[in-house]
Amino acid sequence: MSDSYKREFMLEELALAARRQMTVSRIVIADDDPDSLELLRLALASPMIQICEARNGAELVQLLAEDGPFDLIATDIQMPWMQGLDVLHSARAAGVNAPVLVITGLTGTDLQAKVDRLGNARLLHKPFGISELRSEVADLLHPSHQRLSKVFQHA
């Protein structure tokens, strides 16, 4: 085997290995407000993220059942056909354990407790900044990496 052929073969193998290690995260986002849905999609757009969208609770249920599994679920609470928290409780009962980002403009003393009961879930209040949204999503997708990076920031 010639040296140039060996080099080309090694480069192809390295490229294949790199592609295998590049994982695409699948995220489902749900919001009945088209502007909010578009904001979520644009803020989270990345070559490493595949986004599926739902415009109401019924569509979210359908996506979770037919297009899952997902690496993250981001949903508004107030939606027609089925509230976001109702969808999430049903999903948890069905064994869907993906991390959840619950987005809401609602305020209430028991809201955080309801989200906490879901397990592996966070609450994000509207209005929020894009950097705050991205940080929450990154932390939910890769919690160990985020903790590690926070440790290094303080060093």
N, C-alpha and C positions, 0 to 999 in steps of 0.2 A: 504494500500500500504506500503510495507516494505521500510525502510530507504535506503537500497542499490538500490532498484528499483527506488525510487524517485531521488536519486543521478544520476543514469544511465540515467534516462529520462531527467533530467536537463542538463546533459552533452551533450546528443544528441541534445537537443533544442539549446544549446549554439553553438554547432558546426554548426548546420543548419543556425543559425543567422549569424555566422561569414562567412560562405560560401556565403550567400546572399549579405553581405556587400563587399565582394571581387569582384570588378568589373574588367573585362578584357577589356583593351582598344584595339580597332581594328584599325590598321594602314595599309594604303596602301602606298607602296613605289614604285617609278617608276624611272628607269634609263636605258638607252640603253647600257651602259657599264657593262658587267657582273661582273667585279671586283668591281665597285662602288656599284652595287646592292648587292653583297655579303657583302661588308663592311657595308652598311646600315643595312642589315639583322642581321649580327653578332653584330654590335654595339647596336642595339635596342632589341636584343633577351632578353626575360624575361618571366617567367611564367605568368605574368600579362599582356602580350601583345601578341595579335594575329596579325601576319604580312601576308599581301597578297602582291604579287609582280607583277609588270608590266614591260615589256621590251621595250615598246614604247607607244606612245600616244594613239594608237588604243586600246591596251590592258588596258590602264588606263581608257579610256572611258567605255569599257566593264565592268571592275570591279566596277566602280562607279555606273553604271546602274543596274548591275545584283547582285552584292554582298554587296552593301551598306546597311545601312549607316556605315560610318567609323567615328572614333573619331578624325582622323588626316590623312591628305594627305601630303606625302613628295615626291616631284618630281623634277627631273632635268628639265631644260628649253629646251635644245637642244636634241630632240629625233626624230627618223623617224616616219612617218605617221601622226604625229600631234605634234606640239610643246607643251611643258608643260603648258605655259601660255594660249594657245588657249584652251586646255582641261579645265583649271581652269575657264576661262571666261564662257565657255559653261556650266560647272557644276554650277557655281554661278547663271547663268540665269535659270537653271533647279531647283533651290532651294536647292542645296547642300551647306550647310553653315559650314561644318567642317573646323576647323583651318587648315592652309596650311603652310608648310615649303618648300619654293622654293630654290632649291640647284643649283648653277651654277658656272662655271669657267669663265663665261663671265664678262666683265666689260663694263660699260656704264653709262652715267650720268642719263639716264631716266629709268634705270632698277628698281631702288628702287621705283620710282613713279608708275611704272606699277604694282609692287607687292603691294604697298599701296592701289591702286585702287581696288584690290581684296577684301579688308577688311578681318580682322582676319587672316593676313598672315605675314610671316617673310621671309627675304632673308638671305641665308647662302652661303657665297662664298667659293669655293674650292681653295686651300686645307683648311680643317678644322680639328680640333682635335676631337677625340671621345667624350671627356668630353664636348666640345662646342656643338656638335650635341645632346648629351643626355640632356644637359641643355635647349637647345632650344625646344626640343620635350617635356620635362617635363613642361616647362613654357606654351607651347601651349595647352597641355592636361589639365593642372591644374593651370591656371594663378593665382587664388586666393591663392592657397597653396604656390606657388613660392614667391609671394609678401610677404606673411606672414613670410616665412622662411628667406627672405632677411632682413625683419625688425628685426627678432630675432638675425641675425648674427651681426647686428650693435649695439645691446643692450649691 
